[in-house]
Amino acid sequence: MNKNVSCRKLILCLFSMALCQMLMCGCGSKAGDNTLAAVDQIEELDYETALQTLDAATAAGENPAHIARAKGIALYGLTRYDEAITAYTEALSYSDNYVDDFDFDVNYYMADAYEAMGDFSQAADIYSAIIGLRGKDVLSYYRRGVNYLRTGQHDDALSDFNRALELRKDDYDLRIEIAGRLSDYGYEEEGVQFLSSFLSDNEKKLSAFDKGRIYFYMKDYDNAKLCLEEARDDDNQNTILFLGKTYEMLGDYNYATSTYQNYLSKHPEAAVIYNQLGLSRLQSGDYAGALDAFSTAKNIGNTGIEQTLAYNEIVANEYTGNFKQASVDMETYLKKYPDDEAAQREYVFLSSR
């Protein structure tokens, strides 16, 4: 498939619909039983089975647009990005003359696939098309800005970030995300400035926790500690998480560990805290303790961070010298998460031990 041609067709189609000032409406009939079953399988990361179920959905005459979208998501999960884009393009081909939420949803997925392929210009073009129809779409401004950073278009990226923040003036989570992205691409001082100016303008109305979190991302750990200690609530997971991480950054792993353990004594189901406890123990050299923390979190089940825990458990097994178990677990991990390039490189290392 010619990616340039397909993307141009998509953008032209979207803009022509906008120029005709069509009303929003639905995408036709809803997904059928097989398609819904495939969606459940995708959520369980069982992509191969999902593709087989989608073949059954096609045979049963279910909604082809929903089948194509689900197929794209499954193919994306299998890192077959070109095929995923083909499926998303097919999903859009079933649309009528009205642009609805389904069409936008498919476009977001398609942009993700281009990003995963490293084709950041094409991803930016898709977000431009969305912005052309939804001029206040904060996500598209943010994501296009990130892709502009990736292609060296610094000023365009800043323009998009500023536009996104104009639309969400008080969204400090978005500001933190933008600061992180700027830092990732070598503009750390600009990222800190995004946070610093916001903190100065809003200090009186921000909670101690929010100030502490912003100081943390500014790498001002001393002030972060002061604010987070003021905000400390031993029943609030987020406060404990940031407080513990702040002490880690200050090199006080013992205090960080005790902070996590105190919370876990009352909330033993907190997998996120167990994971951070494991990371803290890794940093302090307590590899067996780290492995125990990751394994305990995995056994909780339905944590929402299964991939992170699986990977961290493998790392902990490496640190304890159990390379055989780490290699076996990594093989299982890569079957479930084949797009993890860092894990693929690690598996090559483990296979040689």
Buried (B, 14 or more C-beta within 10 A) or exposed (E): EEBEEBBBBBBEBBBEBBEEEBEEEEBBEEBBEBBBBBBEBBEEBBBEBBBBBBBBBBEEEBBBBBBBBBBBBBBBBBBBBEBBBBBBBBBBEBBEEBBBEBBBBBBBBBBBBBBBBEBBBBBBBBBBBBBBBBEEBBEBBBBBBBBBBBEEBBEBBBBBBBBBBEBBEEBBEBBBBBBBBBBEBEBBEBBBBBBBEBBEEBEEEBEBBBBBBBBBBBEBBEBBBBBBBEBBEEEBEEBBBBBBBBBBBBEBBEBBBEBBEEBBEEBEEBBBBBBBBBBBBBBBEBBEBBBBBBBBBBEEEEBEBBBBBBBBBBBBBBBBEBBEBBBBBBEEBBEBBBBBEEBEEBBEEBEEE
